[in-house]
Amino acid sequence: MAFQGKTKKVQQQFDTPEEMYLRGALPRMADAVSGLWIHQGDVLRAYAEEHQDTHDLALELPTGTGKTMPGLLIAEWVRRKAAGPVLYAAPTRQLADQVLTTARSEGVPARLLVGSHHGWNPTDETDVEGGEAVAITTYSSIFNSHPKLPKPRLIVLDDAHAGEQFVGEQYGITIRRREAETAYLTVLKALQPFLSGLQIQRLQGAPDPGAHHQVRLILPSVDPDALTQVDAALSGLGDSFRFRLAMIRGGLASCCVYLSYGGIQIRPMIPPTFENPVFSHAGQRVYLSATLGSGAELERAFGRSEITRMPLPTKTPPRSGRRLFVFPDLAKGGEAVSLTKSIVSITNKALVLSQATTANAESVAHQLAGEGVPTFGKEVVEHGLSTFAKAPMGVLGLANRYDGMDLPGDDCRIVILDGKPDAASLQEKFLSERAEASAANAERLRTRIVQGAGRATRGPNDYAVVVVIGSDITRYFSRRENQTALEPELQAEVQFGWDNSKGHDAADILANVRTFLDHDVEWREGGEPLVAEFREEAVKVEAHGAAALGESAGLEVEAWELAFNEDWIAASQRLEDAARAVGTGGDTTRGYRGLLLYLAGVWLNLGAEGEAHRAHARELVRNAAKASTRGTWLKEMKELSGAEEVPLAAADAVAVNNIVARFTGKLKANKVKEKLVEMRDALHQQEATKYEGALTTLGHFLGAEAAKPTGQGRCDAAWRWNSSLWMTVEAKSEEHSDGLLPLKDIRQANTQLDQLATDQGVDHAPAGSPTIIVSDRLTVSPEHAPVANPNVYLASTDVVRQIAGDVEAVWSDLLASGAKYEAVHVPRRHVQETLAENGCLPTQVVDRLTQERIRPSE
């Protein structure tokens, strides 16, 4: 019998991927798309002419305007050059399946390599290795401890803007207490050297009510013995954590630990992808992204020091459909949930996207679904959206899924954004809530919102309603700098939606939604022209601090690579350089600069080769404290070896001295306890007189001289820690969470510190003194926000109650100590430590109450 076979056919080469497509080189199927959009052709030509040898390249293709087709055509064009294997990676298995379907329709030879490599078809592997087909895979198949994919000529990374979630968090261990309490308590025990006895007790016991304890940063490397204990604890957690530990164990000393009552996350801030042979040894990495901001989010998410941006060659990006934004929290009369439910009832088909847990997201879906309307959860989309998409009605609730879901046309016409997606991980929570470094998360947050809003507008003629619910996300859109950072088209839609929600009756809003969903002549002649007018006036402005963060990113990536390899001195120098670059962003990036300086100090101290290094390390830590306007997290950090004790801030010292003095007199414990209970009860009420009195009581227990000033227009409570720090509090406890903060409240608050200074016979209040408006109306109209003085802040009644709860804990401890010391003396050190551990030093209280400044950043 003669041998059979065939020689390998040499495939025709083309100058560009676009030419390959237009010349009919691909055996496209009947269900393939009709042709390339103009902007897709522009991108393909620009890639071939200018960037086919660029090592790291990001292509901007706005959501809903078709990223998959250009990505597949680039992959196939490169494969035909026979220069090595080609991989196309999607964030999830579901998306990989979608890409494979598209590849087959468009005639691109592709093989699916997902899941365990033990289940891969050997022929498929050989086809990919030999360059006969493109591998369609997932991020997790690349970013793991032992990737089995071949080292490629090219990796195309789809939805790269989701890199932090699908790459950054691969390089770390996340222990969720509700899912693995034994593992949580095991690691918590190893972290005891960094915690006080009271803190350990609070974390081991009932849920901790204090917001200031939500996320705490620990750097195990500052205590070698504790680092060994942490390593041993992690090693003993079992198979469920074994592979993630393998990703970071070699550089565990460089990892940060983020600790909260609900979980523990251990990871480097920037993933060490340089250790991954598939990713780092690829000839080229192409990142397909919906947004290319200047804050260098891609560099940090993928651990690359430089990624070249190739924005759309066209001046105006293609429109990805029309969205009608609705803000129920701004509607007249409140009842935002009821209005949202009425909107959903128009079609009985909606997608709910929430940052909350899966259980909470599905609960919101149940709440918004009408009687007889089915609800769906994450299990429905694990293998595709078809079940929900084909259902005649239903509400789908998903948590942290802002990418990779296509619901075009009548598949879904209503998307609900439930809450601001700015804290998907403990690292993000720490950056935004503790380190005042939310600028570092800003690009990621903006991308999630843009992506979420575009889930149901998948083409230029598509349309959908986007309902924005929750005071935090409504407040986000109220800030002009957040709106202007969006593309002009989206700016116009947001502004149009804001104007047609603010102060309108629910009936009018529902009528507008119906008109939009009909999408007939009434919308085209009455609504569309108005959106177009907004569009003509809109101009995109890069977010504050974005350029500085962009300059810093490459240095940060290099610094974390050096730290992962324990080259501490060089790592510290790079991070100090990065902090210098970040500093050019002004106040917007101060918190992030402070964090970088602190890490640089810790690293330099670890590698110190003499006293000069150690002295500079201590200087870096001091500079970190100066840079951090709200640096209370620094007080929680373990001191560097040989560091001098940091003196208390003047206001904190005053508070400690005042409380110690109270114990030198005839303090009646029962009377104090009664007063604490009375204060707590009053702060749970809305009645103004009782609430204002409780604020004065709270100030007393915080070691301040507290009173309600008399006279017209005075604040409801004034707290003074001598001449070191003052705080005026204006209580609006009767205001509900719906609607906007009235302009009169802002104007009233603006004058209160000056009035207090006049009453005290001085020219002005101490530097850094804030005015706090306590209200559950946490959204301010964009035109009213600039009226506020820079030192005027908004805080919810819930935050005040949390502080009061912590004050009760402080005084319960002190009274018990007072009994021990016969109520005539409580050591000053004990008072200081108890206040600090409960977040009740004046500087900590200011930190907790000044998270939301009303006036926009300059």
N, C-alpha and C positions, 0 to 999 in steps of 0.2 A: 504493500500500500504506500502510495506516495505521501510525503509530508505535506500537510496543509497549513495555510496561514496567509498573512498579508503583511506587506511592508507598511510602516507607519506613514500615513498621508501627511505631507507638508501642508499646513493650513495657510491660506492666503493672508498676507499681512496688509494692514491699512494704516494710513497716517494718523488717524484719530479714532477713538471709539465711536464717534458719531458717524464717520464714514463707514465703518464696519456695519453699523446698524442700517444706514440708508441704502447701502449697496446690497442688502438682502443676504448677507453672509450667515445669518442665523435662521435656522428652520423654525420660524415662529408658528404658533398654533392659532386656531380660530379665535380663542378667547384672549389673545394678546391685545395690548392696548393699541389704539389706532395709529399712534405715532408719538414722537417726542414733542414735548413742549419747547418753545423757543428758548427759555432759560436753561432747560436741561442740555440742549445742544451747545449753548454758550459755555456751560460748565465743562462739558466733555472736550471741547476744542481747547479751552484754556488749560485744562489739565495736560493734554498731550503736548501743547506748544511750550509750556513754561514749567511744569511741575512733575513730570514723570520720574525724575530722579531725586525729588525732594524727600528726605528721610521721613519727616513727620509733616503731614499736610492735612489741614482741616478745610472741608468744603461746607459752605453755608447754603443750606437748602431749607427754607422756612417750612414749618409744619404744614402738612396738607398739600405741599407743592411737588411731591414725588422725589424722595431720596433713594428709594430702592433701585429704580431703573438706572440712574447714572452709576450707582455703586456696582451693580451687576455688570454693566457694560464696561466699566473700567477694569473690573476683575477679569472678565473674559478677554478683553484686549491684551492685558498683561499676560494672561495664561497662554495666549497664542504666540507670544514671543518666546515661549519655551525656556524661560529664565529661572524656573523653579516653581514649587507649589504655590497655590493662591488660596487664601482663606477669606471667607466672608462671615463675620461674626455678628450675631444679634444678641441683645441682652437676655432673652428668655427662649425656652423651647417653643413656645407658642409663636413667637415672632420668627424663629428659624424655620418653622413649618410654612409660615406665610411667604418667606423669602424663597424657599424651595419651590413653592407653587408658582410664584412669579417667574423664577428662573426657567422652569419647564415650559411655561406658556411662551416665554420670549426666546426659547431655543438656546439657552445657555446651559451647557452640560454641567450638572451639579450633583453632588453626593452629600447626603445628610450624615454628619458625624457629630452626634450629640449623646449626652448621657455617659454611662460607663464605657470605657474603651473596650471592655470585654465583650460588649454587645455589638460592636461595629462589624459591618460586613467586610471581610478581608479584601474582596474585590474592590469595594468602594475605597478602602484605604489605599490600595495599590493604584487606583485611577488618580487619586489626589496626589500621591507621592510622585507618580510618573508624569504629572501635568496633563492628564487626559480629562480632568474635570475640576471644577472649583468646589472646594469643601464649604458647605454651609454648616456652621457650628454656632456655639454659644460662647459668651464671655467666660462662663465657668469652665468650659472645656479648655480654655487657654490659661486662665488665671487660677491655677491650682498648684499644689505642691509638686506634682509629677505629671505635667502635661504630655500627652502621647501624640499630639499632632506633629507633623513634620515642620522643620524650620522653613518658613515660607519666603518667597520673593516679595509677596505683598499680603498685607492683612487689611481688609476693609472693615471698619468698625462702625456698624450702623447705630443710630441713636446714641452717639458718643456723648451727648450732653447728659446722659444718665450714668456716666462713668463712675462718679463717686459712689453711687449705690451698688453698681455691679462690678466694680474693680476695687475702689478704695476700701470698701468694707469686706472684701475677700481677704485682705491682709489684716486680719484681726479676729478676735474672739468676742462675741456678744452673748452675754448670759442674761436671759430674761427671767426675772425671779418667778413669775407666774408659771413659766414653763419648766424651770430647772432650779427649784429653790435649794436643793441640797448642794448643787454646784455653786450657786450664789453664796451660800453661807460658808462653803469651803474656801473660796477665794477671799471673802470678806475677812475670814480669820487670818489669812496670810497678810492682809493689809492693816492689821491692828497696830503695827508700829507707827503708822501715819495718822492714827485716829485717837481721840481722847476716849476715856471710858464712857462718858456721856454720849458721845457720837455713836460708839459701837452699840450701846444700849438702845438708842433710838432706831438704828438701822436693823437691829435684830428683833425689835418688838413690833408694836402696832404701826400702821402706816404713818410716816412722818408728815405732819401738816405744813411744815415750813417751806415756802417756795425757795428760800435761799439755800436749802439743802438739796434742791432738785438735781443738780449735777456738781460734783466736786472733782477737781483734778488732782491726781497723785502721780508722782514720778518715782517709781520704785528704785531707779538707779542711784538715787542719792543715799540709799542705805543698802550696801552690798548684801548684808545678811537678810534683809527683808526681800530683796530681789531674788535671792536663792529660795526663800519660802514661797514666793509667788510662782516661780518656775516649777517648784515641786507640786504646788497645789494644782496648777494647770495641767501638769503631766498626769495627774491622778484623776482627771475628770472623765476619762473613758473615751470610747471610739467616737462619740458624737462630736467631740471637740478636737480630736487628734489631728485631722487634716488641716484645720485652720491654725492650730498651734504650730504645725510644721512650717507654715508660711512665714511666721514671725519669730520663731524661737531663736534663730541665729542672731537676731538683732533685738532681743527682748529688752535689753538695757536702754534702747532708744525709744521704747514704746511709752505711750501715755496711758494712764488708767483713768477712765471716767466713771465715777461712782455715784449712783443714786439709789433711792430706796427700791425702785423698780427694776434696776438692772446694773450690770457692769460691762463696760466695753474696754478692751485692751487692744491698742493698735498704734502704729506710728501715724503722725498727722498726714504724711504723704507716703503712699505705698511704695515699697522697694521693688518696683517692676523690673529694675535692672537685673534682678536675679532670675527672671523668667526667660529661659532660652528661646521659646517660641516667639514671644513678644519682642524682646530686646534685640534678637539677632535677625529679625525680619529685614529684608532689603528696604521696604517702605511700609509705613503705616498711614492709612488714609482714614480720617475721622469724618464721618457724615454727621453734621450737627444742625439743629434747627436754628440755633442762635450762636453767633460768634461775638461775645462781648469782649471788652478790653481788659477784663479782670483776670484773665489767664486761668479760668476754672479748669479747662482741659489739661493744662500742664500739671496742675496739682492733682487732679483726679487720676491721671495715667502715669504720673511720676516721670514726665519728660521735661527736660529743661527748656526746650524750645519747640514749638509747633507753629509752622508757617500757616497763616490764614489766607484762604483764597475766597473772599466774599463773592457774591453773585456779580458777574461782569456787568449786568444791566444795572442802571441807576435805581430803578424802582422794582422791588421784589414783586413777584406775581401774587395776586390776591388768592388766599386759600379759602374763599367762601365768605359769607357774611354772617356776623354774629350780632345778636341783640343782647347786650348785657342788661341784667336787671339786678338791682340792689335792694332787696326787701327790707333791710334794716333802716333804709332811708325813707320808707313809705310813711305816709301820714297815719297816725294811730297805732303804730307798732304791729305786733302780731306777725313777725317776719316768717315764722314757721308756717302759720296758717296761710299766708299769701303764697309761700313756696309750694305748699301742698295743692293750692288751687291752680297754680301754673302747671304742675305735673299732671293734674287731672284733665287738662286740655287734650293731651295726647295719651295719657296713661303709659308713657314710655320715657324713662329718664335714666341717665347715668349719674351716680353720686360718687365724687372723688373726695376723699378725706385723708388728712394726715393721721387721724386717730387710729386706734387698733382696728383689726378686721372686725371684731365683734361690734365696736362702736359704729363703724361704717355701715355694717349691715343693719344695725339698729336704726340708724338714720333713714336707711332705705325703707324699712318697715313703717317708720313714722310718717314718711311722705307718700307712701303708696295708698291709694284709695281702697275702699272696700272691694274685695274680689280681685284686686290687682296683685299678681304674684311678685315676689321679690327674689333676687338672685344674689349670690355671693361669689367669693373668689374661686370656689371649686368649679363653677360654671365656665370660667375662662382659662382654666389650666390647660385645656386642649383646644382652645379656640373660642371665638365669640359667637359662633353660629347659633347656638341655642338661644342666647339672648337676642341676637340680631333678627332672627326669624320669628321670634315670639310676637304676637299681635299687641301685647301689652306687657309691662313689667318694669320694675325699678331695680337696677343693679348697683350695689354698694361695694366699693373697693377702697382699700387703704393703701396709700403711697404708690399708686399706679397711674402716674401722669403721662406715661409714654406708651407707645407701641400698641394702641388699640384703634382700629379703624372702624367707625360706625357711620358710613356715608348715607346720604339720602334718608329714606324713611326708616332705616335701621334704628335711628335715634335722632330726635330733634331737640332734646333738652339735656344740657349738661349742668350739673350742680357742683360748684366748688365750695366745699364745706370746710372753712377754716384756712388759715395761712400755712402753707407747707414749708416752714422754715426750720424745722427741728426733727428731721427724719431719723436722726441718730443721736446718741449721747454726746458725741463730739460736736455736732451742730448745735445742740442745746447749750453746751458749755460756751461755745463761741458767741452765741447770740444773747444768752441770758446772764452769763457770769462775767465773761471777759470783755463785754461791750465791743465785740469784734464782729458784729453782724455784717459789716462791709465785706468780710471774707466769704459770707454765705450769699451775698446779694445776687450775684449772677446765677447761682444755682436756684435760688428762690424764684427769680424772674422767669427762668427757663421752665420750671415746673408749672408755673401759672400759665404761661403761654402754651405749653404743651397740653395741659389739662383743658384749657379753653378750646383747643382745636380738635378734640377727639371726634366730634361729629360734623366737622367741616373739612371734608377730604378732597375737595376740588373747587375750582373757581366759581362754579354755579351752585355749590351747596350752601345750606343755611341752617343755623341752629340758634336756640336761645341758651345763653349762659347765665345761670343764676348764681350770684355771689352772696353767701350767707355766713354770718359770724362777724362779730365786732372787730376781730383782729385782721381779717383779710379785707373787710370794708375800710378799716383805718389805713391799711396798706395802700389801697387805691386812692384814698383821700389825699395822699401826699403827692404834691406836684412832681417832685423829683422822681418818684416811682413811675408816674404816668409817662413823663417825657423820656424815660429810658427805653420805652417800648417803640416798636416800629410805628410810623405815622398812621398806617391803616388801623392798627389795633388801638392806638391812642384815640383815634376818632370814634371807634366803636365804644370804648370805655367812657369817653366824655359824653357821647350821645346817650348812653345808658344811664349815666349818673344824672344828667339833667332831666331825664324822663322818669326817674325814680324818686329823686329828692323832693319830699313834700307832696307827692301825688297820692291820691286815694287809691286803694287797692283795686277798685272797680276800673279806674282809668288805666292802671298798669296792665290789668288782665285784658282789657280791650286792645291795648297796644300789642300785647303778646299774640293775641289771636290774629290781628292784622298782619303782623310779621310772619306768622306761621302760614297764613293763607298765601302770602307772597305773590299777591296779584297786583292789579293796577293801583290799588289804594296805597300799598307799601312802596311800589316803584315810583309813584308820583309824590307821595307825602313823606315817606321816611328816608328813602335812599338819597334824595338830593341833600337832605340835612346832614347825613353822615359824610357825604362828599364834601360839604362845606367845611366840616371839622377837619377832614383829611387835608384840605388845601392849606389850613393854618398850622397843622401839626409839624413839628420839627423834632427829630430824635436828638437827644442830648445824653452823652455818656454819663453814667451814674457817678456821683461824687466818690473820689478815691479809687475809681476803677483803673485809671492809668497808673497810679502808684502801685496798686496790687499787681498789675501786669508787669511792671518793671521788676518787682520783687520775686516773682514766681520762679524764674530759672535759678536764682540763688537759693531759694528755699529747697527746691528739688535737689540741688547739689548738696546742700547742708544735710538733708535727711539721709541721703545715700552715704555720706561720710559718717554720720552718726550711727547708722545701721551697722557699719563696719568698725565702729568704736574708735574712729579717728576724731577724738573729741575736740582737740584744739583747732584743727582745720574746719570742723563742722561749726564750731562756735564763731569762727571768723566769718564764714559764709553767712551765718544767720545774723550776725551783727551788721554785715553789709546789707542783708535783706531788710532789716529793721530800718536802716538808714533810707533805703529806697521807699519803704512803706510810709516813712515819716513825711514824705512830700505830699501825702494825701491830706494833711492837716488834721482837724478834729475828727473827721470821718473815720480815719484809720488809726486813731490813737490807741484804742484798746488792743487792736491786733499788733501794733508796734510794741506795746508793753509786753504782750505774751511772747513775741519773738525775742525781745531783750532778756526776758527772764530765762527762757530756754537756753539762750546763748550763755548766760551766766552759769547755769547748772552744768552745761556741757564743758565749759572751760574749767570749772572747778573739778570735774571728774578727771580731766586729763592734765591738770596742773602739774607743771614740772618745777615749780618753785613758788616763792611767796609773791613774786610779781604777777604770776598768773592768777593766784588765789585772790589777790587784792583787786585785780581787774574784774574777776568774776563777781566779787561783792559789789563793785561799782556798777556792773551791768544790772544786778538785781535792784540796786537803789534807783537806777535810771528807769527800770521797768515800773517801779512804783510811781515815779514822777509822771511817766507817760500815761499810766492808766488812771483816767479820771474816776472810774469806779473800780478801784483795785482791791476790793475787800477779799477777793479770792486769793490774793497774795498772802494775806494774813493766815490763811489755812495751810500754806505750804511748809513743809519741813525745812528748817533752817540749814543753810550750807555749813559744812564743817568749818569751824573757826570764825563764823560770822558773828558780829556783835549783835546784841539784842536790839531789835528795831523799837525805838521809843513809841509809845502810844501817841496817836494824833491828839491835838490839844483838846478837842471836843470830847473824845473818848476818855481822856484823863479826867476831865471835869465830871462826866457822868459817873465814873467809877468812884471818885472822891465823894460826890453827893450821896451816892447809895451807901457807901461805907459809913458816912456821917449819920445816916438815918438809923443805923444799928447801934450807934453809941448812946442813943437816947432810950426812952421807954417805949419801944416799939411793941405794939400789941398784935400778935400774929393773927388772932381771929378777926380782928378789925381789918387787917390787910387782906385776908382771904375774902372777906365779905365785899370789900371794895373791888377786888379783882373779878369776882363773880358778877357784881353789878355792872362793871365796865364791859365784860364780855357780852352780857345780855343786851346792853344798850347798843352795842356795835352790831348786833344782829337785827336791830329795828331800823325803821325809816324815819321815825318821828324826830324832827330836827333838834329840839331842845335836849332830849336825852342823848342823842348821838353826839352833839357838840360837847356836852359835859363829859362824855366818855373819852373824847379825844384829849381833853385837858388831863383827865386821869391817866391816860396812856402816856402822855408826856412826862408826868411826874414819875411814873414807874420806870421810865427810860433815863432817869437821872437829870431831867431838864427842869428849868424853872418854867412852868406851864400855866397858862391862863387864857381866858377869853377876853381880849381887849374890848373896852367899852368905847362907844362912839359910832357915828354913822359910817357904814362901809368898811368897818374893820373885819378882820378874818375871824373865823369861828374858833380857832385855837392857835396859840403862838407858843412855840417851844424854843427856849434859849439855853444854850450851854455857855454861860457867861458871854464873853465877846469873841468866842472861837467860832461858833456856828449857830445860826438861827434857822427856824423853819416856820412858815405860816401855812396853815391848813384851812382850806375853804371846803366845807362839807356840802355836798349835794346828794345826800343819801336817799332823798325821795325820788331822784331821777332814775328811770328804768333804762335798760340797756338799749332799747330801740331809739332810733333817731340820732341827731347830731347834737354835740355839745353847744349850747347857746352862746352866741357872741358876747352877750352880757356877762356870762360867767368868766370868760377870758379877760375882758376889760376890768372886771372887778378884781380878779386875782393879780393883775399887773401892778396894782398900786399898793398891795398889802405890805410888802417889806418896807417900802418907803414910809408908809404910815406908822409901822412899828418902830422904825428908826426915829421918827419925829417924836413918838410917845416916849422913847427912851432917851431923848435929848442928844442924839448923835446924828452925824451927817448921813450915814448909810449903814446898811447891814453888813456883817462880816462877809468877806469874799467867799463865794461858793454856796451861799445860803439859798435854798430853793423855796418856791411856793408850790404847794401841792393842791390840786383840785381833786377831791375824792368824789368820783361819780362813776356810775356804770355806763354812762354814755361816753364810750371811749373813742368815738370817731368825731373828727373835726372837719368841717367843710374846708376845701382847699383855699378858698378866698379868705377864710377867717384865720387860718393857722398862722400866717405871717404877722398878725396883729399881736400875738402873744410875745411877751418878753422872753429872752433866751433861758431864764431861770424858772419858767413856769412849766409844770409837769402835770400829767394826768395819772391817777392811780385808781384802781377799782376798789369797791368796798371789801371785796374778797381779800385783797392784799392787806388792807388794814386789819381785817379779822385774823389773818395769818400772823401778823406781827403781834397782835394782842394775845394770841394763843401762845406764842413763844415767850412773851413777857410773863405770862402765867407760869410757864415752865421755869423761867429764871427765878422768879420770886418763891416758888415752891421749894426750889433747891436752896435758895438763900435762907429762907425761914427755917428749913430743916437744919442748915448749918448754924443758924443763929441759936437754935435750941441746944445744939451741941456745944456752942461756945457761950452758953448762958445768956444769949441775946444782948450781950454788951459789946461784942466785937466779932466781925467776920473779916478774915484776912483779905487785904486788898487784892492780892493775887487771885484768890478764889473768886471774888466778884468779877474781876476782869475776865478770867477764863470762862466763867459761866455766861456772862454777857456775850462774849465772842462766839462760844460754841452754839449759842442759840440765835446768832445773827442779830443781836440787840445792842451792840455798841452804836453810838450815834452815826458813825460813818457807814456802818452796815445798814442801818435803817434808812439813811438817805439813799444808799445804793438801791434798796428794795423799792423805794417810793419814786425813784426818778428813772424808771425804765422807759417811760414814754414822754419824751419832750414834745410839746405841742408845736413849737416853731420849727419849720423845716431847716435842714442843714443848709448853710450858706454855700 
